[in-house]
Amino acid sequence: MGNAILDQLPEPDLALLQPYLKLRAISRDDVLCEQGQSCNLVYLPISGLVSCLGASVEGQLIELYSAGRDGLIDVGILLNRTACLTTRVMVAGEAYEVSAENLWSAAQRSPSLALMLMQYTAAVLHQMVRGSVCGHFHPAPERLNLWLVATHLKLAAAVIPCTQDSIAQAVGVRRQTLNSMINALQRSGLVQVRPGQVTLIEIEKLRRRSCRCIERI
Ligand SMILES: [Zn+2]
C-alpha cells in the first residue's frame, strides 16, 4: 500500500479498511484541516510530507511534528473529530483518505489496527516532546541540520522540495534567520539551494553538525 501503518496490517484486517480508502493527490500548501475546526477526514500518506502546526492566539504557526508515509494525519481528528492542529502539505505526494468513522469502526474490529493507532499516537507524543525540548535547549543552526537530515530520511531523497517559509516554521525561526543559516550551509558546500527546494550534498557532515537529538532518530 505504501503507508507504514497499512503495510503492517495483516491481510484480513486491511480488508476491513480497504473499501473505504480513497487515494488522492496532496499538493504543496494544501491545508487538510485547521486547528479547532470540525473535521472528519484522516489521511495516510504514501509519499510527500505533511506539516502538523500549532497556532498561537496571534495566528503564528510552528511545526509540532511532521508525517509522511510513516504515519497518519491526524490523531486528534480520529479521536474527537476536531483538529487539534493545522495540517498543511509541505511536500506534494499522494495519500489515502478515509473518514474517521470508517477508520474507527475498522479499529474496533481489528486489535492489530487499534494497537498500531495507539503506537503511532505514542510516537507522535514522543516526537512532540523531543521537538519541544530541542526547540528550547538546542541552537537554531544545529536544529536546522537535524531537520534537514530527518526530512531526508522521511522522504528517502536528497532533494527536499519545500519552501524556505515552511522550513523556517518547521525549525521555529524567523524567515530571515533561516535565510542566513541556509546560505551559510550553501557556502560551506553542505547543501544547494534553489527556489522551492534544498538539495543535501554532504549528508554525513550535516548529521555530525546536528544537535544530539540526531541520536534518537
Ligand atoms: Zn535537538
Residues whose N, C-alpha, C, O or C-beta is under 5 A from the ligand:
A	BS01	ZN	C134 H138 C211 R212 C213
